[in-house]
């Protein structure tokens, strides 16, 4: 009985199980995907590639968007490959050597199958 004195109909156990399953499914489907990490900064301006005399350091290391085959996109990978192929022999604009973060991007460049000679100067090999 309810506080008003009327009979209250309760849900059967199977109906309650279905409702709980539907609610759980709705919550699971609205969960956000994992953060794929930063994009490689190829120093373009609004998508326009300009000739560089030096490179800037990458602010963050590569994340899942470059390491996870399910998240890796061809356009983002080609941007990274194009940048180091064109600029890998140039110094950093601050005159310093590569940082640990830069080293991770260069290692990724080589791991993706690019020619190590393009970044040999960055690695102190050329």
C-alpha positions as CSV (number, residue, x, y, z in Angstrom):
1,X,0.0,0.0,0.0
2,X,1.1,3.5,-0.7
3,X,0.9,6.4,1.8
4,X,-2.4,7.4,0.2
5,X,-3.9,4.0,0.8
6,X,-3.9,2.8,-2.8
7,X,-2.4,-0.5,-3.9
8,X,1.1,-0.1,-5.4
9,X,2.1,-2.4,-8.3
10,X,5.7,-3.6,-8.1
11,X,7.9,-4.7,-10.9
12,X,8.6,-8.3,-11.4
13,X,12.2,-9.5,-11.0
14,X,12.7,-10.1,-14.8
15,X,11.3,-6.7,-15.6
16,X,13.6,-5.1,-13.1
17,X,16.6,-7.0,-14.5
18,X,15.7,-5.7,-18.0
19,X,15.4,-2.1,-16.8
20,X,18.8,-2.3,-14.9
21,X,20.4,-3.8,-18.0
22,X,19.0,-1.0,-20.2
23,X,20.2,1.7,-17.8
24,X,23.7,0.1,-17.6
25,X,23.9,-0.1,-21.4
26,X,22.9,3.6,-21.7
27,X,25.6,4.6,-19.3
28,X,28.2,2.5,-21.0
29,X,27.3,3.9,-24.4
30,X,27.7,7.4,-23.2
31,X,31.1,7.0,-21.8
32,X,33.7,9.1,-23.5
33,X,36.5,7.5,-25.6
34,X,40.0,7.6,-24.1
35,X,42.0,10.7,-24.9
36,X,44.1,10.0,-28.0
37,X,46.8,12.4,-26.9
38,X,48.3,15.5,-28.6
39,X,48.7,16.1,-32.3
40,X,52.1,16.6,-33.8
41,X,52.8,20.3,-34.3
42,X,54.0,20.6,-37.9
43,X,54.2,24.4,-37.6
44,X,51.7,25.0,-40.4
45,X,49.6,28.1,-40.4
46,X,45.9,27.2,-41.2
47,X,47.1,24.1,-43.1
48,X,49.7,26.0,-45.2
49,X,53.1,24.5,-45.2
50,X,55.9,27.1,-45.1
51,X,59.7,26.7,-45.5
52,X,61.3,26.5,-42.1
53,X,64.9,27.5,-41.3
54,X,64.7,25.8,-37.9
55,X,62.4,23.6,-35.9
56,X,60.6,24.2,-32.6
57,X,60.5,21.6,-29.9
58,X,57.4,19.5,-29.6
59,X,55.5,20.4,-26.3
60,X,54.1,16.9,-25.6
61,X,55.1,13.4,-26.4
62,X,53.2,11.2,-28.9
63,X,50.1,9.5,-27.5
64,X,47.8,6.7,-28.5
65,X,46.7,8.5,-31.7
66,X,50.1,7.6,-33.0
67,X,50.9,4.3,-31.2
68,X,47.5,2.6,-31.2
69,X,46.7,1.1,-34.7
70,X,43.0,1.6,-34.0
71,X,43.4,5.3,-33.4
72,X,46.1,6.1,-35.9
73,X,45.0,8.2,-38.8
74,X,46.8,8.4,-42.1
75,X,46.6,12.2,-42.4
76,X,48.1,12.7,-39.0
77,X,50.9,10.1,-39.6
78,X,51.7,11.6,-43.0
79,X,52.0,15.1,-41.4
80,X,54.6,13.8,-39.0
81,X,56.5,12.0,-41.8
82,X,56.4,15.0,-44.1
83,X,57.7,17.3,-41.4
84,X,60.8,15.3,-40.4
85,X,61.5,14.4,-44.0
86,X,61.6,18.1,-44.9
87,X,63.1,19.5,-41.7
88,X,64.9,16.7,-39.9
89,X,68.3,18.1,-40.9
90,X,67.6,21.5,-39.5
91,X,68.5,22.7,-36.0
92,X,66.1,23.7,-33.3
93,X,65.3,27.4,-33.2
94,X,66.6,27.8,-29.6
95,X,70.0,26.3,-30.5
96,X,69.5,23.4,-28.1
97,X,69.6,19.7,-28.7
98,X,66.4,17.7,-28.9
99,X,64.4,17.1,-25.7
100,X,63.2,13.7,-24.4
101,X,59.8,14.6,-26.0
102,X,61.5,15.4,-29.3
103,X,63.4,12.1,-29.1
104,X,60.1,10.2,-28.8
105,X,58.7,11.9,-31.9
106,X,61.9,11.2,-33.9
107,X,61.9,7.5,-32.7
108,X,58.2,7.3,-33.8
109,X,59.2,8.7,-37.2
110,X,61.8,6.0,-37.7
111,X,59.5,3.3,-36.3
112,X,56.9,4.2,-38.9
113,X,59.4,3.2,-41.6
114,X,61.0,6.6,-42.5
115,X,64.6,6.9,-43.5
116,X,66.7,7.4,-40.3
117,X,69.2,9.5,-42.4
118,X,66.6,12.2,-42.5
119,X,66.9,12.7,-38.7
120,X,70.5,11.6,-38.3
121,X,71.6,15.2,-37.4
122,X,69.0,15.4,-34.7
123,X,70.2,12.1,-33.2
124,X,73.9,13.3,-33.4
125,X,74.6,10.7,-36.1
126,X,75.3,12.9,-39.0
